[in-house]
Amino acid sequence: MLGKIGILITILALVFIFFLVISFGAGAFSKTKIKDETKKYLKSVNILLAIIAIVGIILVLFL
């Protein structure tokens, strides 16, 4: 079984992998210019991933 730190590292790693996959899929790392709609989408996704990471940290550290 994983301890609290192992679970925290797993949650943060998954959030980072989701960030990379969504960013590559939306073309954030491509050399072409990104549309404004895509920028808004990526900003919303980044906020959502940050909230997921914060909730995960709180749950692991305080429960």
C-alpha contacts under 8 A as a table, 3 or more apart, distances in Angstrom:
res1	aa1	res2	aa2	distance
2	L	5	I	7.69
2	L	6	G	5.27
2	L	7	I	6.16
3	G	6	G	5.20
3	G	7	I	6.30
4	K	7	I	5.19
4	K	8	L	6.16
4	K	60	V	5.97
4	K	61	L	7.26
5	I	8	L	4.97
5	I	9	I	6.11
5	I	60	V	7.89
6	G	9	I	5.15
6	G	10	T	6.14
7	I	10	T	5.01
7	I	11	I	6.17
7	I	60	V	7.31
8	L	11	I	5.16
8	L	12	L	6.20
8	L	56	G	7.08
8	L	57	I	6.45
8	L	60	V	6.33
9	I	12	L	5.20
9	I	13	A	5.96
10	T	13	A	5.09
10	T	14	L	6.13
11	I	14	L	5.22
11	I	15	V	6.25
11	I	53	A	7.14
11	I	56	G	6.72
12	L	15	V	5.08
12	L	16	F	6.16
12	L	53	A	6.28
13	A	16	F	5.07
13	A	17	I	6.15
14	L	17	I	5.02
14	L	18	F	6.11
15	V	18	F	5.08
15	V	19	F	6.16
15	V	49	L	6.30
15	V	52	I	7.69
15	V	53	A	6.77
16	F	19	F	4.97
16	F	20	L	6.29
17	I	20	L	5.11
17	I	21	V	6.16
18	F	21	V	5.16
18	F	22	I	6.04
19	F	22	I	5.35
19	F	23	S	5.96
19	F	46	N	7.27
19	F	49	L	7.36
20	L	23	S	5.13
20	L	24	F	6.02
21	V	24	F	5.27
21	V	25	G	6.03
22	I	25	G	5.02
22	I	26	A	6.08
22	I	42	L	7.99
23	S	26	A	5.17
23	S	27	G	6.15
23	S	28	A	5.20
23	S	29	F	7.04
23	S	42	L	7.10
24	F	27	G	5.08
24	F	28	A	5.93
24	F	29	F	6.16
24	F	30	S	7.88
25	G	28	A	7.74
26	A	38	T	6.82
26	A	42	L	7.69
27	G	30	S	5.24
27	G	34	I	7.22
28	A	34	I	6.96
30	S	33	K	7.88
34	I	38	T	6.44
34	I	39	K	6.82
35	K	38	T	5.27
35	K	39	K	6.45
36	D	39	K	5.01
36	D	40	K	6.28
37	E	40	K	5.17
37	E	41	Y	6.20
38	T	41	Y	4.91
38	T	42	L	6.09
39	K	42	L	5.14
39	K	43	K	6.11
40	K	43	K	5.07
40	K	44	S	6.22
41	Y	44	S	5.17
41	Y	45	V	6.18
42	L	45	V	4.99
42	L	46	N	6.01
43	K	46	N	5.11
43	K	47	I	6.26
44	S	47	I	5.14
44	S	48	L	6.22
45	V	48	L	5.01
45	V	49	L	6.12
46	N	49	L	5.09
46	N	50	A	6.08
47	I	50	A	5.06
47	I	51	I	6.24
48	L	51	I	5.14
48	L	52	I	6.25
49	L	52	I	4.99
49	L	53	A	6.13
50	A	53	A	5.06
50	A	54	I	6.13
51	I	54	I	5.10
51	I	55	V	6.09
52	I	55	V	5.22
52	I	56	G	6.05
53	A	56	G	5.04
53	A	57	I	6.14
54	I	57	I	5.08
54	I	58	I	6.17
55	V	58	I	5.08
55	V	59	L	6.07
56	G	59	L	5.16
56	G	60	V	6.08
57	I	60	V	5.26
57	I	61	L	5.99
58	I	61	L	5.35
58	I	62	F	5.82
58	I	63	L	7.89
59	L	62	F	5.56
59	L	63	L	5.53
60	V	63	L	5.79
